[in-house]
Each structure stands twice: as C-alpha cells, then as structure tokens.
Amino acid sequence: MSDEHVGFISMGEVEEEGKEVEELGVGMLGYAFMGKAHTNAFIKMPIFFYPPPARPKLVAIYGRTEKKVRVAAKRYGYKKYYTRWEDLVKDPEVEVVDNGLPNNMHHDPCIMAAELGKHVLCEKPLARSAKEAEEMYRAARRAGVKHMTGFNYRF
C-alpha cells in the first residue's frame, strides 16, 4: 500500500498546506436535481478530500431554458451558461463534462466530449442499451480519456 494518503484517510492531516493543486474546468450538463447534486459535490470536494487530487473550477452549465439555466449558473457559481449542450462540450475551458441529463441524452454528449479529449462523468444509467454503452466506452478508449458512471455511493 502506498504511503500517499488521499481522501478520507487524510482528513485530519494538514501536512501539505500550500501545495499547488491543479484546477480542472467542469462543464455541467443539466441544472435540475442531478446538476445541483453534482455541483454540490464539486464544491465540497476539497473539504472531503485533502489534499484534493484536483480543484474543480465551475466553468459552464447547460440547460434548455435560458432563464432557468441563467439563474442556475448564478446560484451554483458557474462562470457561464449555455442553452445548447454542444456549445458547452466544445468550450475550451471545459476539461471535464459531467452529464446529469435525462437517460435519453447520455449517448451523444458523452461521445462528443470524449472525441474532443474531455474526461466524462455520466450519471447512471450510462446508456439506454448495451450497444450505446459499448459505443460510449469505445469513444473514451479511442480518445484516451477517463470515463466514469456516477453512482451516489461512489461520488
């Protein structure tokens, strides 16, 4: 086992105070329940994991309804918002795409994000079929990016 302690093990330790931690630009697809829950997790990550493996930077959030997503961006602390998911995925400041959209909107955004070299966190269920899941897996493998399915006991 490594001597390096990350996460809950190191919660009481403050040995690495002042250590520079890389920022990762987060793009959140969806502002409703999952978007709110995942945003909360990103905000709290440096509190739960010390030192954090990275510091999430809330770059952009997507929603179809302009007024609602604008309010969500302000409320949650995102720098900007989009009403087209493609625009969020293409944003050069977004390094990690978190897909909290309804199940039928997991496939295309996750594949596009992977193809653009972005890491992906996709809420469960990953896909509507084994075929879609396989396509998403292969896109992430080809691109060499990390792809994870969110499950509330893991994130």
GROMACS elastic network, one bead per residue, 0.5 to 0.9 nm:
[ bonds ]
;  ai    aj funct       b0    kb
    1     4     6  0.86230   500
    2     5     6  0.76665   500
    5     8     6  0.84574   500
    5     9     6  0.61662   500
    5    10     6  0.55917   500
    5    50     6  0.86987   500
    5    51     6  0.86402   500
    6     9     6  0.64220   500
    6    10     6  0.57822   500
    6    11     6  0.83681   500
    6    49     6  0.64351   500
    6    50     6  0.63679   500
    6    51     6  0.65093   500
    6    52     6  0.72318   500
    6    53     6  0.75467   500
    7    10     6  0.57459   500
    7    11     6  0.66908   500
    7    48     6  0.66256   500
    7    50     6  0.58781   500
    7    51     6  0.73922   500
    7    52     6  0.72657   500
    7    53     6  0.86076   500
    8    11     6  0.51629   500
    8    12     6  0.84968   500
    8    48     6  0.65975   500
    8    49     6  0.61139   500
    8    50     6  0.77298   500
    9    12     6  0.77752   500
    9    13     6  0.85130   500
    9    49     6  0.86661   500
    9    50     6  0.88865   500
   10    13     6  0.51712   500
   10    14     6  0.79305   500
   10    49     6  0.74717   500
   10    50     6  0.61626   500
   10    51     6  0.77225   500
   11    14     6  0.79200   500
   11    47     6  0.83072   500
   11    48     6  0.69369   500
   11    49     6  0.67446   500
   11    50     6  0.59173   500
   11    51     6  0.84083   500
   12    50     6  0.85664   500
   13    16     6  0.82109   500
   13    50     6  0.78273   500
   13    51     6  0.88965   500
   14    17     6  0.58295   500
   14    50     6  0.77155   500
   14    51     6  0.80145   500
   16    19     6  0.55581   500
   16    50     6  0.87489   500
   16    51     6  0.71003   500
   17    20     6  0.88870   500
   17    51     6  0.82739   500
   18    21     6  0.89105   500
   19    51     6  0.81175   500
   21    51     6  0.79804   500
   21    52     6  0.72099   500
   21    53     6  0.70171   500
   21    54     6  0.55980   500
   21    55     6  0.63440   500
   22    53     6  0.76944   500
   22    54     6  0.50551   500
   22    55     6  0.60695   500
   22    56     6  0.86262   500
   23    54     6  0.56275   500
   23    56     6  0.57298   500
   23    57     6  0.61224   500
   24    54     6  0.64964   500
   24    55     6  0.61430   500
   24    56     6  0.50708   500
   24    57     6  0.57041   500
   24    58     6  0.85415   500
   24    93     6  0.87720   500
   24    94     6  0.77876   500
   24    95     6  0.61144   500
   24    96     6  0.70168   500
   25    55     6  0.87273   500
   25    56     6  0.61920   500
   25    58     6  0.61892   500
   25    59     6  0.56199   500
   25    60     6  0.84424   500
   25    93     6  0.58544   500
   25    96     6  0.61824   500
   25    97     6  0.86806   500
   26    42     6  0.87080   500
   26    56     6  0.63489   500
   26    57     6  0.58041   500
   26    58     6  0.51618   500
   26    59     6  0.54423   500
   26    60     6  0.68106   500
   26    61     6  0.85008   500
   26    93     6  0.81352   500
   26    94     6  0.53906   500
   26    95     6  0.61062   500
   26    97     6  0.60987   500
   26    98     6  0.71837   500
   27    57     6  0.89341   500
   27    58     6  0.68629   500
   27    59     6  0.58086   500
   27    61     6  0.56568   500
   27    62     6  0.78453   500
   27    78     6  0.87651   500
   27    88     6  0.65096   500
   27    89     6  0.72774   500
   27    91     6  0.84811   500
   27    93     6  0.85591   500
   27    94     6  0.54141   500
   27    95     6  0.74487   500
   27    96     6  0.61107   500
   27    98     6  0.61334   500
   27    99     6  0.85152   500
   28    31     6  0.75200   500
   28    35     6  0.65325   500
   28    38     6  0.82507   500
   28    39     6  0.77316   500
   28    58     6  0.81746   500
   28    59     6  0.83073   500
   28    60     6  0.63028   500
   28    62     6  0.62619   500
   28    88     6  0.82056   500
   28    96     6  0.84747   500
   28    97     6  0.60975   500
   28    99     6  0.63177   500
   28   100     6  0.72050   500
   29    35     6  0.69352   500
   29    60     6  0.85796   500
   29    61     6  0.58673   500
   29    63     6  0.69392   500
   29    85     6  0.68392   500
   29    88     6  0.79631   500
   29    89     6  0.88556   500
   29    97     6  0.72645   500
   29    98     6  0.59966   500
   29   100     6  0.55554   500
   29   101     6  0.60052   500
   29   109     6  0.87943   500
   30    33     6  0.83140   500
   30    34     6  0.71010   500
   30    35     6  0.50166   500
   30    36     6  0.83116   500
   30    61     6  0.67834   500
   30    62     6  0.54584   500
   30    63     6  0.54405   500
   30    64     6  0.85696   500
   30    69     6  0.84121   500
   30    98     6  0.86540   500
   30    99     6  0.70246   500
   30   100     6  0.53334   500
   30   101     6  0.52077   500
   30   102     6  0.85042   500
   31    34     6  0.70006   500
   31    36     6  0.58984   500
   31    39     6  0.88251   500
   31    61     6  0.70129   500
   31    62     6  0.69005   500
   31    63     6  0.62932   500
   31    68     6  0.83714   500
   31    69     6  0.66186   500
   31    72     6  0.63177   500
   31    73     6  0.82307   500
   31   100     6  0.79262   500
   31   101     6  0.84541   500
   32    35     6  0.52809   500
   32    36     6  0.59531   500
   32    37     6  0.85331   500
   32    63     6  0.87079   500
   32    72     6  0.85830   500
   32   100     6  0.83748   500
   32   101     6  0.85863   500
   33    36     6  0.51802   500
   33    37     6  0.60832   500
   33    38     6  0.85841   500
   33   100     6  0.84448   500
   34    38     6  0.59349   500
   34    39     6  0.82653   500
   34    99     6  0.87810   500
   34   100     6  0.52839   500
   34   101     6  0.76650   500
   34   123     6  0.79477   500
   35    38     6  0.53097   500
   35    39     6  0.59512   500
   35    40     6  0.84908   500
   35    61     6  0.84484   500
   35    98     6  0.84358   500
   35    99     6  0.82138   500
   35   100     6  0.56464   500
   35   101     6  0.80101   500
   36    39     6  0.51557   500
   36    40     6  0.61498   500
   36    41     6  0.87074   500
   36    72     6  0.85861   500
   36    76     6  0.75685   500
   37    40     6  0.51583   500
   37    41     6  0.63591   500
   37    42     6  0.88461   500
   38    42     6  0.62609   500
   38    43     6  0.86547   500
   38    98     6  0.80735   500
   38   100     6  0.79696   500
   38   155     6  0.82807   500
   39    42     6  0.50783   500
   39    43     6  0.62196   500
   39    44     6  0.86192   500
   39    58     6  0.80829   500
   39    76     6  0.70680   500
   39    77     6  0.89902   500
   40    43     6  0.51224   500
   40    44     6  0.61479   500
   40    45     6  0.84777   500
   40    76     6  0.81512   500
   41    44     6  0.51340   500
   41    45     6  0.58254   500
   41   155     6  0.74472   500
   42    45     6  0.51746   500
   42    46     6  0.80425   500
   42    55     6  0.82518   500
   42    56     6  0.59348   500
   42    57     6  0.83280   500
   42    58     6  0.81944   500
   43    46     6  0.72687   500
   43    47     6  0.83411   500
   43    55     6  0.87921   500
   43    56     6  0.72086   500
   43    57     6  0.86545   500
   43    58     6  0.85000   500
   44    47     6  0.53179   500
   44    48     6  0.64419   500
   44    49     6  0.86418   500
   45    48     6  0.52686   500
   45    49     6  0.58370   500
   45    50     6  0.84657   500
   45    52     6  0.69228   500
   45    54     6  0.88071   500
   45    55     6  0.76922   500
   45    56     6  0.78928   500
   46    49     6  0.52660   500
   46    50     6  0.60428   500
   46    51     6  0.69284   500
   46    52     6  0.51291   500
   46    53     6  0.84895   500
   46    54     6  0.80666   500
   46    55     6  0.66453   500
   46    56     6  0.84581   500
   47    50     6  0.65431   500
   47    51     6  0.85752   500
   47    52     6  0.80025   500
   48    51     6  0.88430   500
   48    52     6  0.79912   500
   49    53     6  0.76162   500
   50    53     6  0.79398   500
   51    54     6  0.83606   500
   52    55     6  0.64777   500
   56    59     6  0.89263   500
   57    78     6  0.83265   500
   57    79     6  0.89896   500
   57    94     6  0.89910   500
   58    61     6  0.81336   500
   58    76     6  0.85422   500
   58    77     6  0.66971   500
   58    79     6  0.65224   500
   58    80     6  0.87656   500
   58    94     6  0.87921   500
   59    77     6  0.86283   500
   59    78     6  0.53742   500
   59    79     6  0.50808   500
   59    80     6  0.63805   500
   59    81     6  0.83600   500
   59    93     6  0.68141   500
   59    94     6  0.63912   500
   60    73     6  0.74509   500
   60    78     6  0.53710   500
   60    79     6  0.58500   500
   60    81     6  0.50782   500
   60    82     6  0.72168   500
   60    88     6  0.66609   500
   60    91     6  0.84527   500
   60    93     6  0.86534   500
   60    94     6  0.74038   500
   61    69     6  0.72651   500
   61    70     6  0.87506   500
   61    72     6  0.80199   500
   61    73     6  0.62962   500
   61    78     6  0.65219   500
   61    79     6  0.83967   500
   61    80     6  0.67012   500
   61    82     6  0.62878   500
   61    83     6  0.87188   500
   61    85     6  0.87942   500
   61    88     6  0.72235   500
   62    65     6  0.89876   500
   62    69     6  0.65486   500
   62    73     6  0.86548   500
   62    80     6  0.89672   500
   62    81     6  0.56689   500
   62    83     6  0.56584   500
   62    84     6  0.67996   500
   62    85     6  0.59219   500
   62    87     6  0.87469   500
   62    88     6  0.66966   500
   63    66     6  0.69363   500
   63    68     6  0.74521   500
   63    69     6  0.51611   500
   63    70     6  0.85624   500
   63    72     6  0.89358   500
   63    81     6  0.78051   500
   63    82     6  0.65499   500
   63    83     6  0.52057   500
   63    84     6  0.73343   500
   63    85     6  0.75861   500
   64    68     6  0.83077   500
   64    69     6  0.73628   500
   64    82     6  0.80053   500
   64    84     6  0.68102   500
   64    85     6  0.83823   500
   65    68     6  0.54981   500
   65    69     6  0.60991   500
   65    70     6  0.84534   500
   65    83     6  0.66312   500
   66    69     6  0.53441   500
   66    70     6  0.59394   500
   66    71     6  0.85954   500
   66    81     6  0.84999   500
   66    82     6  0.77359   500
   66    83     6  0.60480   500
   67    70     6  0.52022   500
   67    71     6  0.63351   500
   67    72     6  0.87008   500
   68    71     6  0.52174   500
   68    72     6  0.61667   500
   68    73     6  0.86607   500
   69    73     6  0.59994   500
   69    74     6  0.85608   500
   69    81     6  0.65777   500
   69    82     6  0.75881   500
   69    83     6  0.76072   500
   70    73     6  0.51820   500
   70    74     6  0.64104   500
   70    75     6  0.86139   500
   70    80     6  0.80271   500
   70    81     6  0.62646   500
   70    82     6  0.83482   500
   71    74     6  0.52115   500
   71    75     6  0.59882   500
   71    76     6  0.84911   500
   72    76     6  0.57995   500
   72    77     6  0.80559   500
   72    78     6  0.81150   500
   72    81     6  0.86041   500
   73    76     6  0.54015   500
   73    77     6  0.57034   500
   73    79     6  0.70062   500
   73    80     6  0.64584   500
   73    81     6  0.61073   500
   74    77     6  0.52609   500
   74    78     6  0.63357   500
   74    79     6  0.78749   500
   74    80     6  0.83729   500
   75    78     6  0.80016   500
   77    80     6  0.88024   500
   78    81     6  0.72460   500
   81    88     6  0.78081   500
   82    85     6  0.67956   500
   82    86     6  0.87895   500
   82    87     6  0.66092   500
   82    88     6  0.61639   500
   83    86     6  0.89019   500
   83    87     6  0.79744   500
   83    88     6  0.85033   500
   84    87     6  0.55336   500
   84    88     6  0.69974   500
   85    88     6  0.52233   500
   85    89     6  0.62977   500
   85    90     6  0.86795   500
   85   109     6  0.71590   500
   86    89     6  0.51529   500
   86    90     6  0.61526   500
   86    91     6  0.86488   500
   86   109     6  0.71770   500
   86   112     6  0.81234   500
   86   113     6  0.88732   500
   87    90     6  0.51534   500
   87    91     6  0.61567   500
   88    91     6  0.51692   500
   88    92     6  0.87952   500
   88    94     6  0.74230   500
   88    97     6  0.84324   500
   89    92     6  0.82627   500
   89    94     6  0.70380   500
   89    95     6  0.88561   500
   89    96     6  0.88809   500
   89    97     6  0.68278   500
   89   109     6  0.72724   500
   89   110     6  0.88136   500
   89   112     6  0.73011   500
   89   113     6  0.56920   500
   89   116     6  0.80167   500
   89   118     6  0.81265   500
   90    93     6  0.87317   500
   90    94     6  0.77173   500
   90   112     6  0.86213   500
   90   113     6  0.76669   500
   90   116     6  0.73846   500
   91    94     6  0.55313   500
   91    95     6  0.85919   500
   92    95     6  0.74241   500
   94    97     6  0.69361   500
   94   118     6  0.75227   500
   95   117     6  0.79388   500
   95   118     6  0.51142   500
   95   119     6  0.63922   500
   95   120     6  0.87679   500
   96   113     6  0.83376   500
   96   118     6  0.54195   500
   96   120     6  0.56683   500
   96   121     6  0.74230   500
   97   109     6  0.86407   500
   97   110     6  0.76904   500
   97   113     6  0.67406   500
   97   114     6  0.89278   500
   97   118     6  0.66014   500
   97   119     6  0.62061   500
   97   121     6  0.62742   500
   97   122     6  0.81129   500
   98   101     6  0.89996   500
   98   110     6  0.86867   500
   98   119     6  0.85069   500
   98   120     6  0.58814   500
   98   122     6  0.57993   500
   98   123     6  0.77575   500
   99   102     6  0.87619   500
   99   105     6  0.84338   500
   99   106     6  0.66487   500
   99   109     6  0.77075   500
   99   110     6  0.73083   500
   99   120     6  0.74829   500
   99   121     6  0.61401   500
   99   123     6  0.60267   500
  100   103     6  0.85405   500
  100   105     6  0.89070   500
  100   106     6  0.80875   500
  100   121     6  0.85538   500
  100   122     6  0.64931   500
  100   123     6  0.53747   500
  100   124     6  0.85389   500
  101   104     6  0.79774   500
  101   105     6  0.58970   500
  101   106     6  0.66409   500
  101   122     6  0.85978   500
  101   123     6  0.77151   500
  102   105     6  0.55791   500
  102   106     6  0.70868   500
  102   123     6  0.88080   500
  103   106     6  0.56079   500
  103   107     6  0.83880   500
  103   123     6  0.82894   500
  103   124     6  0.77298   500
  103   125     6  0.66716   500
  103   126     6  0.75112   500
  103   127     6  0.65669   500
  103   128     6  0.67564   500
  104   107     6  0.73121   500
  104   127     6  0.75195   500
  104   128     6  0.67649   500
  105   108     6  0.67256   500
  105   109     6  0.70909   500
  105   110     6  0.88361   500
  105   127     6  0.86689   500
  106   109     6  0.61199   500
  106   110     6  0.61192   500
  106   111     6  0.86342   500
  106   122     6  0.70088   500
  106   123     6  0.80995   500
  106   125     6  0.86611   500
  106   126     6  0.67807   500
  106   127     6  0.62630   500
  106   128     6  0.84494   500
  107   110     6  0.55267   500
  107   111     6  0.62316   500
  107   112     6  0.87069   500
  107   126     6  0.79861   500
  107   127     6  0.63562   500
  107   128     6  0.83563   500
  107   132     6  0.64393   500
  107   133     6  0.76862   500
  107   135     6  0.82188   500
  107   136     6  0.66113   500
  108   111     6  0.52628   500
  108   112     6  0.61226   500
  108   113     6  0.85297   500
  108   136     6  0.84846   500
  109   112     6  0.51598   500
  109   113     6  0.60061   500
  109   114     6  0.85987   500
  110   113     6  0.50978   500
  110   114     6  0.61990   500
  110   115     6  0.85934   500
  110   119     6  0.89573   500
  110   120     6  0.65032   500
  110   121     6  0.83711   500
  110   122     6  0.73972   500
  110   136     6  0.67637   500
  110   139     6  0.85945   500
  110   140     6  0.85858   500
  110   147     6  0.87469   500
  111   114     6  0.51880   500
  111   115     6  0.61287   500
  111   116     6  0.86341   500
  111   135     6  0.77539   500
  111   136     6  0.55952   500
  111   137     6  0.86075   500
  111   138     6  0.89175   500
  111   139     6  0.58494   500
  111   140     6  0.73228   500
  112   115     6  0.50677   500
  112   116     6  0.62327   500
  112   117     6  0.87799   500
  112   118     6  0.87261   500
  112   139     6  0.84424   500
  113   116     6  0.51465   500
  113   117     6  0.64535   500
  113   118     6  0.51872   500
  113   119     6  0.71722   500
  113   120     6  0.69856   500
  113   140     6  0.87684   500
  114   117     6  0.50462   500
  114   118     6  0.51797   500
  114   119     6  0.63658   500
  114   120     6  0.69270   500
  114   136     6  0.83516   500
  114   139     6  0.60762   500
  114   140     6  0.52341   500
  114   141     6  0.85879   500
  114   142     6  0.84165   500
  114   143     6  0.59792   500
  114   144     6  0.81387   500
  114   145     6  0.64133   500
  114   146     6  0.84404   500
  114   147     6  0.82083   500
  115   118     6  0.74265   500
  115   139     6  0.65060   500
  115   140     6  0.73712   500
  115   142     6  0.80184   500
  115   143     6  0.58496   500
  115   145     6  0.88876   500
  116   143     6  0.78484   500
  117   140     6  0.85192   500
  117   143     6  0.60291   500
  117   144     6  0.75668   500
  117   145     6  0.63167   500
  118   140     6  0.89891   500
  118   143     6  0.85875   500
  118   145     6  0.64653   500
  118   146     6  0.81058   500
  119   140     6  0.81373   500
  119   144     6  0.88863   500
  119   145     6  0.51715   500
  119   147     6  0.59726   500
  119   148     6  0.85822   500
  120   140     6  0.83229   500
  120   145     6  0.76401   500
  120   146     6  0.62713   500
  120   148     6  0.63295   500
  120   149     6  0.83960   500
  121   146     6  0.82396   500
  121   147     6  0.58142   500
  121   149     6  0.57519   500
  121   150     6  0.63264   500
  122   125     6  0.81214   500
  122   126     6  0.62685   500
  122   147     6  0.76121   500
  122   148     6  0.62223   500
  122   150     6  0.57073   500
  123   126     6  0.63594   500
  123   148     6  0.84456   500
  123   149     6  0.55476   500
  123   151     6  0.68450   500
  124   127     6  0.77302   500
  124   149     6  0.59164   500
  124   150     6  0.57140   500
  124   151     6  0.63033   500
  125   128     6  0.73747   500
  125   149     6  0.75886   500
  125   150     6  0.83832   500
  125   151     6  0.87646   500
  126   129     6  0.87154   500
  126   132     6  0.85483   500
  126   133     6  0.64189   500
  126   136     6  0.86860   500
  126   148     6  0.88604   500
  126   149     6  0.61038   500
  126   150     6  0.83757   500
  127   130     6  0.71723   500
  127   131     6  0.84111   500
  127   132     6  0.57294   500
  127   133     6  0.52401   500
  127   134     6  0.89916   500
  127   136     6  0.83966   500
  128   131     6  0.83613   500
  128   132     6  0.66219   500
  128   133     6  0.76312   500
  129   132     6  0.53106   500
  129   133     6  0.63365   500
  129   134     6  0.86504   500
  130   133     6  0.50057   500
  130   134     6  0.60386   500
  130   135     6  0.86130   500
  131   134     6  0.51369   500
  131   135     6  0.63024   500
  131   136     6  0.87336   500
  132   135     6  0.50983   500
  132   136     6  0.62424   500
  132   137     6  0.86079   500
  133   136     6  0.51128   500
  133   137     6  0.61120   500
  133   138     6  0.86058   500
  134   137     6  0.50211   500
  134   138     6  0.60964   500
  134   139     6  0.85726   500
  135   138     6  0.51642   500
  135   139     6  0.61512   500
  135   140     6  0.87166   500
  136   139     6  0.51695   500
  136   140     6  0.63594   500
  136   141     6  0.86997   500
  136   147     6  0.87561   500
  137   140     6  0.53088   500
  137   141     6  0.62391   500
  137   142     6  0.86845   500
  137   147     6  0.77009   500
  138   141     6  0.50101   500
  138   142     6  0.60174   500
  138   143     6  0.84985   500
  139   142     6  0.52120   500
  139   143     6  0.61850   500
  139   144     6  0.85182   500
  139   145     6  0.88107   500
  140   143     6  0.51747   500
  140   144     6  0.59353   500
  140   145     6  0.53975   500
  140   146     6  0.67220   500
  140   147     6  0.63462   500
  141   144     6  0.50531   500
  141   145     6  0.66681   500
  141   146     6  0.81633   500
  141   147     6  0.87008   500
  142   145     6  0.80914   500
  143   146     6  0.89579   500
  150   153     6  0.86170   500
  150   154     6  0.69790   500
  150   155     6  0.63919   500
  151   154     6  0.54170   500
  151   155     6  0.62718   500
  152   155     6  0.54836   500
